[in-house]
Amino acid sequence: MLTSPGVKKILVVEDDPVNQMILSDFLAANGYATFAASSGPEGIERFELDAPDLLLVDVQLPRKNGFELVREIKGRPEGKHIPIVLMSAVYTDRDQSNRTIQLGTLADGYLSKPFDLVQLLATVRQLLGEV
């Protein structure tokens, strides 16, 4: 997919098709180019193919969970400085989510499901240095 120069690319790794569509459509409506993947391995593949500026990654993914995906991408030279936001309906307690992120997932942010789209956009803009 070709994107205009200066347009930030966001990879949405989410196995729920409704959530994937909501996130992709919302981000596209706010000026971002979006790409989607439905599993951990597909997320790695799309990361290599599309070179996104930011990733939104669901924690519970088939075949490779979100934590594993984040560790793998952050362990690569080309992924080390890419902002990644983990998303989950499981870790709704803010302290638990922060502990989980700090204990080695290397994610740059965390969002609870259901999404607050205003908060999502603010997080994306902050991590992309647009605020």
Long-range contacts (C-beta under 8 A, 24 or more apart in sequence): 1-33, 1-35, 1-50, 3-33, 4-33, 7-31, 7-32, 7-33, 8-32, 8-33, 8-53, 8-54, 8-128, 8-130, 9-33, 9-34, 9-35, 9-50, 9-51, 9-52, 9-53, 9-54, 10-34, 10-35, 10-52, 10-53, 10-54, 10-55, 10-56, 10-124, 11-35, 11-36, 11-37, 11-43, 11-46, 11-47, 11-50, 11-52, 11-54, 11-55, 11-56, 12-36, 12-37, 12-55, 12-56, 13-37, 13-38, 13-39, 13-40, 13-42, 13-43, 13-46, 13-55, 13-56, 13-57, 13-58, 13-61, 13-66, 13-69, 14-38, 14-56, 14-57, 14-58, 14-61, 14-87, 15-39, 15-58, 15-60, 15-61, 15-62, 16-58, 19-58, 19-113, 19-115, 22-115, 23-56, 23-115, 23-120, 26-117, 26-120, 26-121, 27-121, 27-124, 30-121, 32-124, 38-62, 39-63, 39-64, 40-64, 40-65, 40-66, 40-68, 40-69, 43-69, 44-69, 44-72, 44-73, 47-73, 47-79, 51-78, 52-82, 53-82, 53-83, 53-128, 54-82, 54-83, 54-84, 54-85, 54-124, 54-127, 54-128, 55-82, 55-83, 55-84, 55-85, 56-84, 56-85, 56-87, 56-111, 56-120, 56-124, 57-84, 57-85, 57-86, 57-87, 57-107, 58-86, 58-87, 58-88, 59-86, 59-87, 59-88, 59-90, 59-91, 60-88, 60-90, 66-105, 67-100, 67-105, 70-105, 70-106, 70-107, 71-104, 71-105, 71-106, 74-106, 83-108, 83-109, 83-127, 83-128, 84-108, 84-109, 85-109, 85-110, 85-111, 85-123, 85-124, 85-127, 86-110, 86-111, 87-111, 87-112, 87-113, 87-115, 88-112, 88-113, 89-113, 89-114
